[in-house]
Amino acid sequence: MTTAQKTPITVLSVDDHPMLREGIASVIGAEEDMRLVGEACNGLQAIECYRRLRPDVTLMDIQMPDMNGIDATIAIRAEFPDARIVVLTTYEGDALARRAIAAGAAGYLLKSMLRKELLATVRNVHEGRRCIPAAVANGIAQHWHESALSKREVEVLQLVAAGQSNKRIGMHLAISEETVKVHMKSILAKLNASDRTHAVTRAIERGIIDLHACGQVGGSY
């Protein structure tokens, strides 16, 4: 074993599901060249743990309470530009992947691929490589030319997904019902969707809207 190999890759695991963290801990614990140095269950804890532990690689779930993984990634990278973060998600959505990459993530790993790809991804990211699954990369390429939804359009679609009518969406966003209809027309065109339900389905598949956020909004009335 060389001198370089004697120093293990330190890993921080961030996920709000204990069973997933246990699985990751088990896999990493069996490797001589890796060491799990900490765990966190939301983005706020992740930032605190990163400051304290300075791990070589952070495995960051995207959908978590209190602060999601993308916002946590942005915060960590703003403070530590060299941080190497791999985001974990159940979705192949191109929009979600683009947001993660824009936030500074070095890797994007589907949870369904953890058993086969986790160790290789950690090692590659530690060595300075970017890791994006082929299916996700293909999705990004397929939709690259399409116009992205504006922040307001995403807000409207989140409320549609939460089951709100145009009138209630307008009330929530302090805009007119007619303006909501204009936004919906633009959303349908950009997503190539036939109706509201189709637009929500496509947006969820692509990771444009967050199901967790939809639930929170839906319960606010």
C-alpha positions as CSV (number, residue, x, y, z in Angstrom):
1,M,0.0,0.0,0.0
2,T,1.3,3.4,-1.0
3,T,1.5,6.4,1.3
4,A,-1.4,8.0,-0.7
5,Q,-3.6,5.0,-0.2
6,K,-3.0,5.0,3.6
7,T,-5.1,8.1,4.0
8,P,-8.8,7.2,3.7
9,I,-11.3,9.3,1.9
10,T,-13.4,10.9,4.5
11,V,-17.2,10.9,3.8
12,L,-20.1,12.9,5.3
13,S,-23.6,11.3,4.7
14,V,-26.6,13.6,4.6
15,D,-30.1,12.1,4.4
16,D,-33.3,12.3,6.4
17,H,-33.9,8.5,6.2
18,P,-32.0,6.6,8.9
19,M,-32.1,3.3,7.0
20,L,-30.4,4.9,3.9
21,R,-27.7,6.4,6.1
22,E,-27.2,3.0,7.8
23,G,-26.9,1.4,4.4
24,I,-24.3,3.9,3.2
25,A,-22.4,3.5,6.5
26,S,-22.3,-0.3,6.1
27,V,-21.0,0.0,2.5
28,I,-18.4,2.6,3.3
29,G,-17.3,0.9,6.5
30,A,-16.3,-2.2,4.5
31,E,-13.8,-0.2,2.4
32,E,-10.2,0.2,3.5
33,D,-9.8,3.5,1.6
34,M,-12.9,5.2,3.0
35,R,-14.1,6.4,6.4
36,L,-17.5,7.8,7.3
37,V,-16.8,10.7,9.6
38,G,-20.3,12.1,10.1
39,E,-24.0,12.0,9.4
40,A,-26.7,14.6,9.1
41,C,-30.5,14.5,8.6
42,N,-31.1,17.9,6.9
43,G,-29.3,20.7,5.1
44,L,-28.8,22.8,8.2
45,Q,-27.1,20.0,10.0
46,A,-25.1,19.3,6.8
47,I,-23.6,22.8,6.8
48,E,-22.7,22.6,10.5
49,C,-21.1,19.1,10.1
50,Y,-19.2,20.2,7.0
51,R,-17.7,23.2,8.9
52,R,-16.6,20.9,11.7
53,L,-15.5,17.8,9.8
54,R,-14.3,19.1,6.4
55,P,-14.9,15.8,4.7
56,D,-13.3,14.9,1.4
57,V,-16.7,13.9,-0.1
58,T,-20.2,14.7,1.0
59,L,-23.2,12.6,0.0
60,M,-26.2,14.9,0.0
61,D,-29.8,13.9,-0.4
62,I,-31.8,16.5,-2.3
63,Q,-35.3,16.3,-0.7
64,M,-35.1,16.9,3.1
65,P,-37.0,18.9,5.7
66,D,-35.8,22.3,7.0
67,M,-33.3,22.8,4.2
68,N,-33.0,20.8,1.0
69,G,-29.8,19.4,-0.4
70,I,-29.4,21.9,-3.3
71,D,-29.7,24.9,-1.0
72,A,-27.2,23.2,1.4
73,T,-24.8,22.5,-1.4
74,I,-25.0,26.2,-2.5
75,A,-24.3,27.3,1.1
76,I,-21.4,24.9,1.6
77,R,-19.8,25.7,-1.7
78,A,-20.1,29.5,-1.0
79,E,-18.1,29.0,2.2
80,F,-15.9,26.2,0.9
81,P,-15.4,26.4,-2.9
82,D,-13.4,23.2,-3.0
83,A,-16.1,21.1,-1.4
84,R,-16.8,17.9,-3.3
85,I,-20.5,17.1,-3.1
86,V,-22.5,14.2,-4.6
87,V,-26.2,14.8,-4.6
88,L,-28.5,11.7,-4.1
89,T,-32.0,11.5,-5.5
90,T,-34.7,9.1,-6.5
91,Y,-35.5,11.2,-9.6
92,E,-33.8,11.1,-13.0
93,G,-35.2,14.5,-13.9
94,D,-33.1,16.7,-16.1
95,A,-34.2,20.0,-14.4
96,L,-33.3,18.7,-10.9
97,A,-29.9,17.5,-12.2
98,R,-29.2,20.9,-13.8
99,R,-30.1,22.7,-10.6
100,A,-27.7,20.4,-8.7
101,I,-24.9,21.0,-11.1
102,A,-25.5,24.7,-11.1
103,A,-25.3,24.6,-7.3
104,G,-21.8,23.2,-7.6
105,A,-22.4,19.4,-7.2
106,A,-19.6,17.3,-8.5
107,G,-21.7,14.2,-8.8
108,Y,-25.3,13.2,-9.2
109,L,-26.3,9.7,-8.1
110,L,-29.7,8.0,-8.2
111,K,-30.6,6.1,-5.1
112,S,-31.5,3.1,-7.1
113,M,-27.8,3.0,-8.2
114,L,-26.2,3.3,-4.8
115,R,-25.4,-0.4,-4.4
116,K,-23.5,-0.6,-7.7
117,E,-22.2,3.0,-8.2
118,L,-21.7,4.5,-4.7
119,L,-18.0,3.5,-4.1
120,A,-16.9,4.3,-7.7
121,T,-18.6,7.7,-7.5
122,V,-17.0,8.6,-4.2
123,R,-13.6,7.7,-5.5
124,N,-14.0,9.5,-8.8
125,V,-15.3,12.7,-7.2
126,H,-12.5,12.6,-4.7
127,E,-10.0,12.4,-7.6
128,G,-11.6,15.5,-9.2
129,R,-13.9,13.9,-11.7
130,R,-17.5,14.7,-12.3
131,C,-20.0,11.8,-12.2
132,I,-23.4,12.0,-13.9
133,P,-25.4,8.8,-14.8
134,A,-25.9,8.3,-18.5
135,A,-29.7,8.4,-18.2
136,V,-29.5,11.8,-16.5
137,A,-27.0,13.2,-19.0
138,N,-29.2,12.0,-21.8
139,G,-32.2,13.8,-20.3
140,I,-30.3,17.0,-19.9
141,A,-29.2,16.8,-23.5
142,Q,-32.8,16.1,-24.7
143,H,-34.3,19.1,-23.0
144,W,-31.3,21.5,-23.3
145,H,-32.8,23.6,-26.1
146,E,-36.2,24.1,-24.3
147,S,-37.0,27.3,-22.5
148,A,-36.9,26.9,-18.7
149,L,-39.9,27.8,-16.6
150,S,-39.5,31.1,-14.8
151,K,-39.5,31.3,-11.0
152,R,-43.1,32.6,-11.1
153,E,-44.2,29.8,-13.4
154,V,-42.7,27.2,-11.1
155,E,-44.6,28.8,-8.2
156,V,-47.8,28.6,-10.1
157,L,-47.2,25.0,-11.0
158,Q,-46.4,24.0,-7.4
159,L,-49.8,25.4,-6.4
160,V,-51.5,23.6,-9.3
161,A,-49.9,20.3,-8.1
162,A,-51.2,21.1,-4.6
163,G,-54.7,21.1,-6.0
164,Q,-55.4,24.9,-6.0
165,S,-57.7,26.6,-8.5
166,N,-56.6,29.6,-10.6
167,K,-58.5,31.9,-8.3
168,R,-56.8,30.6,-5.1
169,I,-53.4,30.6,-6.9
170,G,-53.9,34.2,-7.7
171,M,-54.8,35.0,-4.1
172,H,-51.8,33.1,-2.8
173,L,-49.4,34.9,-5.1
174,A,-51.2,38.3,-5.0
175,I,-51.8,38.3,-8.8
176,S,-54.9,38.3,-10.8
177,E,-56.7,35.2,-12.0
178,E,-56.1,36.3,-15.6
179,T,-52.4,36.5,-14.9
180,V,-52.5,33.0,-13.5
181,K,-54.1,31.8,-16.8
182,V,-51.3,33.5,-18.8
183,H,-48.7,31.7,-16.8
184,M,-50.5,28.4,-17.2
185,K,-50.6,28.9,-21.0
186,S,-46.8,29.5,-21.0
187,I,-46.2,26.5,-18.8
188,L,-48.2,24.2,-21.1
189,A,-46.3,25.4,-24.1
190,K,-42.9,25.1,-22.5
191,L,-43.6,21.6,-21.1
192,N,-45.4,20.5,-24.3
193,A,-48.3,19.4,-22.0
194,S,-51.9,19.0,-23.0
195,D,-53.5,20.1,-19.7
196,R,-52.8,21.0,-16.1
197,T,-52.5,17.4,-14.9
198,H,-50.1,16.5,-17.8
199,A,-48.0,19.6,-17.0
200,V,-47.7,18.6,-13.3
201,T,-46.8,15.0,-14.3
202,R,-44.1,16.1,-16.7
203,A,-42.7,18.7,-14.1
204,I,-42.5,16.0,-11.4
205,E,-40.8,13.6,-13.8
206,R,-38.2,16.2,-14.8
207,G,-37.7,17.4,-11.2
208,I,-39.0,20.9,-12.0
209,I,-41.3,20.9,-9.0
210,D,-40.8,19.5,-5.5
211,L,-43.5,17.1,-4.2
212,H,-42.6,17.9,-0.6
213,A,-43.1,21.6,-1.3
214,C,-46.4,20.9,-3.0
215,G,-47.6,19.2,0.2
216,Q,-46.6,22.1,2.3
217,V,-48.3,24.6,0.0
218,G,-51.4,22.5,-0.2
219,G,-51.7,22.5,3.5
220,S,-51.3,26.2,3.9
221,Y,-54.9,26.9,3.1
